[in-house]
Amino acid sequence: MKKILLAFDGTHFSNGAFQFARELNELEPALVTGAFLPQAQAANLWSYADGMSGPMFVPLVEERNTEVMKENMTKFETLCRRNGMEYRVHEDLYDFALPELKAETRFADVLVIGSEVFYENLGGKLNEYLQDILHRSECPVVVVPEKYNFPKTNILCYDGSESSVYAIKQFAYLFPELTKQPTLLVYIHEDGKNEFPQQVNIEELVSRHFSDLTLMKLDMSPEKYFSTWINNRESALVVSGAFGRSAISQLIRKSLVKDVIAEHKLPVFIAHR
């Protein structure tokens, strides 16, 4: 049984994130923990946490937002009971010390967040605190759009870096029930570098976990074309080591993590050390 942490901007309930957790629970029963952050807290989540060594508190949201947040908590509980899901809810939200959400990721198998609600206040841009969540979370993160098809295929983004291999392994360990699906191991190469890095080694590893595996090389500019190519693939889940250090990892980071998530079409699994 896994522990799935669902983080909501308290005034916006992400149906996409909840449905993803529900479908994972159908594949294998899980404990689903809902964390409902008041909007002011969500917007300053990591910046406040990093600047304070001890407990700290942020201003309360308006009364109306508080009521909406409580309604969303009730909705979460009702949906969990209706779907036979074991669940927990963060209590004492008004005294909730922000660093505890980051700590919560240390004790969760995976964090699931809805991508679109985290964009709502910033005109559709991948905002700073969502980037910080992806970077600072101590467990893998799945970023889910509101409308999507539950994945029937996997796209593993590989660039030869430690980060990309780590993400692939974490995905396989966490979701063995998804590894039976058709899977593409995709390598995007720089001009003049046409061979898979460590092809024998990566194929030996990945083929042990993914029974229907295809290796693919894409000769394209990641910055210009990768998100377009990947978003045209239906019912897929993208696996990425978001913070690798190689040149290609930086390009994938810019294009995939920002552009693919911003398109709100495919779930993206992100893991880094």
N, C-alpha and C positions, 0 to 999 in steps of 0.2 A: 504494500500500500504506500502511495506517495502522499506527501503533504504539498498541496497546491496553495500558494498565496495569491489571492486576488486583491489588487489594489485599485480602489476607485477614487476619483475626484468626487467627494461626497455628494455634490449637487448633480452629478451626471452618472447615471447607472449605465455601464457598458454591457449591453445585451450580447455583443459579440464575444467579449471576454468571458462572460458567464457561460455562454453556449459552448465555448471551447473547453472550459473546465468540465462542463456537464458531459460532453462527448468523451473526454478523456476518462471520466469516471465510469462511463459505460464500458469502456475497454478494460479498465482495471479500477476497482473501487479505490477512492482516495479520500483523504481528509482535506476539505476545502476551507481555508480561512479567509474571511472577508475583512479587509482593512479599508475603512471609509475615512478619507482625509478631508477635513474642511478645506474649502477652496484656497483660503489664505495660507493654510499649512502646505497644501500640495504645491503651490507656486513657489514656495521658499524651502522646500523639503531638505535638500542637501546643503544648500548654502548656509542655512541656519545651523544645521547639524554639525557642519565642519567648523563653524566659528565658535562653538561653545564646547567646553570640556565637561560641563555638568548639565543637569536637567535645565531645560528652558521651555518657555511657553510663548505662543504667538497670539495675537489678538483673536477674539472670537469672531465668527462670521455673523452676518446679520441674522435676525430671528427667522426670517423667511427661509434662508438657506439652511438653517438648522432643522427646520421642519421638513424640508425636502430631503435632507440627509437621513433623517429618521425614517421617512417613508421608503427610501432606497434600502435601508437596512432591513426593514420589514419585508420588502420585496425579495431581497436576497434570501432571507430565512424561509419565506414561503416557497420560493422556487426550489430551494435545497430540499425541503421536506417533501414537496410534490414529486421530486425526482429521486427520492430515496438516497440523498447524499448526506454523508456525515459532514458536519460543518462547525465552525467556530466564528465568532464575530468579536472584533476589538471592542472593548468597553471603555468607559471613562474617557470618551473622545476629547472632552474639553480640557482635560488635564493630561492629554496624550503628549509625551515628550517625543519630539520628532526623531531623535536618533534611534528610537526603538524600532521604527519601520526598517531602517537599514539593518539593524541587528536581527530583525525578524527574517530577513532574507538569508541570514547565516543558518537559520534553523528550518529552512524550507527547501524542498527539492527543486521547485521551479516557481518563478513569479510570472503571473499572467496579467497583462494590462491591455486595456483598449486603446488603440493608437489615436483614434479620432478625438476622444474627449480631452486628451492632453494637448491637442492642437487648437482647441476651440477658442482660446483667449488670445492667440497670437497669429491670427490670419492664416492658418494652415501651415505654418512653418514648423520644422522640427525644433522645438524650443529647448532652451538650455537645460531645464531641469529634467526633461525626458532623456536628453543625452547623458546627464549625470546619473540617472537611474540605470541606464544601460551600462555605464562605465563602472559604477560603484556597487551595484548589486552583488551580493556574495553568493548568489545562485544563478543558474541560467534564467533567461527572461524570454517569454514568448509575447511578442507584440501583435495584437490581433485587431483587424478591422471590424467594423460593425456588420458589414455584409460580406460573406465569403462562403466558400464551400469547404467543408471539413476535408483536410488533405487526403488525397488518394495516391499522391506521388511525393517524393522527397527530392529536393535539389540541394546537394552538398557543395558549398563553395570552397574550393581548395586552391591555395596559392603556394603551397610548400612550406608555409610558416608554421611555427609551433601553435599559434593561436587557432589557425584553421583546423589542424588535426585535433586539437583539444576539443573544439566545439563539436566535431563529428563524433568523437568518442563519447562526449557527454550526452549527446542526443541519443546515441545507440544504447547507452546504459540506462537512461531515463525512460525511453519509450521503445522497448524491444517489440511491443505490439505494432509499432509503425514501421519497423525495419523490413517487414515482409512486403511492403509496397514497392512498386517500381521506383528505382532511385537513380538519379543522375549525379555522378561526381564530376563537377564542372571546373575546368581549369581555364582561367583567363590569363594569357601570357602577354608580356611586353614584346614589342617588335624585336625579332631576331632570337627570341627564346621560345622555341616551338615545342620543346619536350616537357612532359610532365616531370616536375621535380620529384625525385625518389619514387618513380612510378612503380617499381616492383614492390617497394615497401608499403606504399599507400594502398596499392591494390590488394596485397596480402592481408592488410589490416581490415580494410573496409569490406572486402568480400566475405570475411568471416561473420560480419554482422548483418549485412544487407544481401539477401538471397537473390534479388533481381536487380543487379547492378550494371550500369552502363557508364563508361568513361567518355567524357566529351571535352574537346578543346575548342574554345571560342576565340577566334582571331578578330577582335574588335577593340575599340576604345571603351574601357569600362565606364569612364566618365560620361561618354556620350550615349552609349547604346545598351549597356547591360541591363539597366532597370526596365527599358522598353522590351527587351527580349524576355526577361524573366516574368514581367507582368502579363505577357501574352500566354503564359502557361497556366491552364486552369486547374483548380483543385490541387494546388501544390503547396508545400511548406518549405520555406527557405531556411537553410542552416548556415550560419555565418559566425566565424570568430571575429567579432567586430573590431577588436583593438590589436590586431597583429601589427608587427613593426616593419615588415618588408614594404618595398615600394608598391607592390601590387595590393597588399593588404590596405595600405592607405587609400588607394584608389577605390577598392571595393568598399572600404568604410564610407568614403564620401558618397559614392553612387548608390550602393546597395542599401546601407542602413538608413540614409537620409531619403533617397528618392523612392525606393521600394516601399518603405513604411509610409512615406507621404502620399503615395498613390492609393493607399487603403484598399488593396486588392488581395494581398496574400499574407497569411501569418508568417512571421519571421522569428526563428529561434536563434538566440544570441548567447554565446557563452565565452567567457574569457577567464583567465586566472586572476 
